């Protein structure tokens, strides 16, 4: 958000959520309460603030969607429909991210192309295929400027995991610094595409700002790096502690991960709008340890720690 406000002006980027923002977030620019299930309230925000572009992140992620399918269907489908209809009614540019979870067990696992078999077997994946197809339909039928990119697992030290199957790749750093050990809910050799949050933000903005004539399609794969829990643990040992230990106890998320690509082909994103990630696996480990290390430094008072860490 700070990157966007630095570029476009703090008053020109309207942040929203259904949760109370931090003081820091409030101090950086406008914030509004926005429930994606309330069309009229969303429309009032669009009108009152003169919104031109919308980035629609609201979603119930993979693991959370399997725990509560009805909530996943409601938020992911009704919420997107509301935003899509707003884009049609008010001539908005709409970027709504998709996911590698839109692929399924019959999809080719390696160098998965943009256009291929897509038969996901999770609520999250099903709703994201619906989102992609409906967005493309509105583009063809009503000329809505719809754009989407299929995120890999996104790794960040700035916020707690959000209920996804790739959460282990964030949890593992907290566990390494706190206990020097981690119990993974995915098998050792489960390879998945990943990206660091900074690459994700830059790529999202590149697609959002790209001229329409540059886009040869409306939904793009993006891939930065890929690794397994065993490989990630090995890099943590190299950079943090030789004694770091990892054990494996796969749960229901293993079945989800087994349906996803190991790697994704993203040539179209690189060609059309300049996708060019810079963080590899070793870079991600370095920056995550650097950012989270001070949180677990001896003597840090509980009130100085991020809430997500205090509660862990």
Secondary structure, 3 states (H helix, E strand, C coil): CHHHHHHHCHHHCCEEECCCCCHHHHHHCCEEECCCCCHHHHHHHHHHHCCCEEECCCCCCHHHHHHCHHHHHHHHHHHHHHHHHHHHHHCCEEECCEEHHHCCCCCCCCCECCCCCCCCCCHHHHHHHHHHHHHHHHHHHHCCEEEEEEECEEECCCCCCCCCCCCHHHHHHHHHHHCCEEEECCCCCCCEEEEEHHHHHHHHHHHHHCCHHHCCCCEEECCCEEECHHHHHHHHHHHCCCCCEEEECCCHHHHHHCCCCCCECCHHHHHHHCCCCCCCHHHHHHHHHHHHHHHHCCCCCHHHCCHHHHCC
